[in-house]
Amino acid sequence: MAKKSLLRRAGVLAATLATSLLVSAQAAEPIKIGSFLSVTGPASFLGDPELKTLEMYVEKINEEGGVLGRPLELIHYDDVGDASNARNFAGRLIRSDRVDIIVGGSTTGATMAAAPLVKQARIPFISLAGAVTIVDPVQEWVFKVPQSDRMAAERILWDMRRRGFDKIGLISGTGGFGASGRKQTLAVASEYGIEVVADETYGPSDSDMTAQLTNIRNTEGVDAILNFGFGQGPAIVTKNYASLDIDLPFYQSHGVASNAFLDLAGDAAEGLRLPASPILIPNSLPEDDPQKDVVQSYTQDYRDHWGSRVSTFGGYAYDGLMLAVQAIEAAGTTDKAAVRDELENIMGFVGVTGIFNMAPDDHNGLTPESFRILEVKDGDWMLVE
């Protein structure tokens, strides 16, 4: 009888141990963070610092114990700036890699190509691209980090107006980002008492925009000029602008808010203004600025790890990953619906891009005021406001 009792107890202990081991194994399974980024190709100035940031902080988080006691696993693909590739990779992340959340999409085109798959699979997706169309109208499973192109237009127009400008010339790229930025600028200009009296465009492969800039310069009444675009185009526009010796205030969009743009444009960029996150001027922030510590910490981490300067775009990846981590921790699970709900309810999250306050009708959570106005002075960024 005693022998049977001992055997029964041993069986119970064995079953309990097996269950504990199974639970421990499940608990130790990695949380899979999926990503598709433009690491190479024409948008590599976006994707390269984004991937480096994700890699660096996934490693750092794992060294500190992971999330929910589980390590993070980054699974990423290089879409080379091609929307078709992005869609294919998003499908692979969802169906084959079975990721828990996606943080990626360097460009608007890549993001919009992946969005239908995300919706169908019902998986949280935090985009690193800028166009307002990503979250307006709101898509249930899609969020984004950067301020929208509409916000950038509003912030630029606000600065123009306070400087007394009421008639401007607009030049923009015909790609997704430039076309959307143009549309948003035209839509909100009148709200700031500003009239767009000249409207020129250039293609992604154009190597000289002298003709368009000459048309703007020759338009009567122009007070200032705004270029909306990203990639090589804005640097060419800036150099052409300087070559023509146009004596008008010049603005660029947040699409070129990086030190790489300064390297491309050189001395021609002197004096231009643009809206940007404070990541480019961490030491110029006042001591009581709530973003100062976060921005300085990210800047130092990136420089120490990679030996290079930070960019606004790497900052988007930092915020995207940390928003994902906060949502997973708040949910206490990787259940996709629960994580989505927590993302939608994030309030007061201090990132390097801004302070995020998400809501059911706002999957970006930022305001135009999160942009700082910067000016190029002596080859570097200077905080204007």
Disulfide bonds with the S-S distance in Angstrom:
none
